[in-house]
Amino acid sequence: MLFETKSLHLLEEAVNKMQEGFVDLPDFEAEIDVDKLRAVMLDLAERLQNNYPYQHPLYAGQMLKPPHSIARLAYMLTLWVNPNNHALDGGKETSNLEKEAVANIAAMFGFKQHLGHLSAGGTMANLEALWVAGSLHPGKIIVASEQAHYTHSRISAVLGLEFAKVAASNTGRMDMTALEERLIEGNVGTVVVTAGTTSTGSVDSLKDVLKLREKYQFRIHVDAAYGGYFILANNLDPAVAETYALIKEADSVVIDPHKHGYQPYGCGCVLFKDPAVGALYKHDSPYTYFSSAELHLGEISLECSRPGASAAALWATQQMFPLERGGQFATNIEKCRNAALQMYDKLKSISQCDSKPDSDFDSRSKSESKTKSKIGGVGFFLPLKPDLDILIYAPKPGANSQAQVDTGVSQMVKASEVSALSRRVFNCAAAKDLHLALATLPSSLLEEHMQVEWDQDSVTVLRSCFIKHEHIDWIDRIVEILLQATEQAKLELSPTAAEAK
């Protein structure tokens, strides 16, 4: 594997170009001990080898994505000045870059007017959205799906706001019947709609929530931290696409450019449709905002010091990859979902073959036949077709429990057996350089999709986020390693293996 280094010479060229703007200043150069610097950097480089290969397509676990070259270069270039985008005194030009970049995101969501800024990430962005919601509806409850990110309940507690969860349906989306039952109880001020849960990638139905808002009157906040950029994709299922098309009707929205937006951590963004909420941020400072009558970003942000380098990197990336349908950025987003769908289809095909009787085995394709083994073949539970680019799946334990071996009677596998096998596959795959993720999901979400004996109220499954568009070219290889790891894991958990130990 090679890191991208072909663009590094551009950084020196850009630094020299930037330096031309300061030639009238008296000479000044910071003292640098290059030999010591080199020693520390090489030591750090060696330490950083102790990482998972997040940048490689064989890392198919968490939503970790390396920033694009343009974002890395723009961020590093700006660090030579290190502006602070709190006030114009500290971030003169990068404040302009931030306003432009945020306006581009607002336009992507269809906001005709907006108030917004960058933040340290989705957590801080959601905190500001819920802080505004609580300020506008004091004493009222924040409601979100049980599959919404845990940050909403935690932030509500920090802000002293009451929070309530409502059930998710077997699609992973917020259950509208459960939501209306909670609304009937009264005192709900804000409903959080998740455009891409971080566990299953499911997208709540904004259309249905908007209908309920007409009846019960509440604010709508859309948490699109993970899934926001899919608004540009043309390959979404109709119901999912409809939610994205309606985000412009929400009161606020959050997105994380440090996920699908090619940015370094941390770069989040919060947007409000009504600029008047800026009045809530008003505060007194004896020195900060008097250099200009123009709006300082610190006047509409709960955070104070914020890196101008983040704004520069995001602005530069959007110049190179405009946020438009049919463009290169949108095409890459579509590839992410296509990768998840390809993985889903391949595992489904393999599982269907595994369910065929042995008499049909010889007619299967050569690649499929490799999955047949003395432990009953390799099959997978596939509870949910991906809404976006996250796929959850679990290996099916074969007829290898001691009870089945002793009696010869086929029994329904247990949720605990699925969990144990998932964890073992996770480890076996990692040993083969395929890095997946694990997720523990409640039986209420999966019981209609997985025919297992629920001897526990949750099950651990495998989870992959195909957040890198390059994944689309690696699905065959990923499936190949996954099948090898699953066979190995099943053998290790088989009774004969246990007896051998």
VENWO-V867835 format. One record per run of one state. SS is the DSSP state (A for helix, B for strand, O for the rest). FROM is the first residue (numbers start at 1). LEN is the number of residues. If there is no record, write none. Layout:
# VENWO-V867835
<<SS,FROM,LEN> <SS,FROM,LEN>>
This chain:
# VENWO-V867835
<<O,1,7> <A,8,15> <O,23,11> <A,34,14> <O,48,11> <B,59,1> <O,60,9> <A,69,11> <O,80,4> <B,84,1> <O,85,7> <A,92,18> <O,110,5> <B,115,5> <O,120,2> <A,122,15> <O,137,4> <B,141,5> <O,146,5> <A,151,9> <O,160,3> <B,163,4> <O,167,1> <B,168,1> <O,169,5> <B,174,1> <O,175,1> <A,176,10> <O,186,2> <B,188,8> <O,196,7> <B,203,1> <O,204,2> <A,206,11> <O,217,2> <B,219,6> <O,225,3> <A,228,5> <O,233,5> <A,238,8> <O,246,1> <A,247,3> <O,250,2> <B,252,5> <O,257,11> <B,268,5> <O,273,2> <A,275,7> <O,282,15> <A,297,4> <O,301,6> <B,307,1> <A,308,13> <O,321,7> <A,328,27> <O,355,3> <A,358,6> <O,364,2> <A,366,4> <O,370,10> <B,380,2> <O,382,8> <B,390,6> <O,396,6> <A,402,6> <O,408,6> <B,414,1> <A,415,17> <O,432,3> <B,435,1> <O,436,1> <B,437,6> <A,443,4> <O,447,6> <B,453,1> <O,454,4> <B,458,8> <O,466,3> <A,469,5> <O,474,1> <A,475,19> <O,494,1> <A,495,6> <O,501,1>>
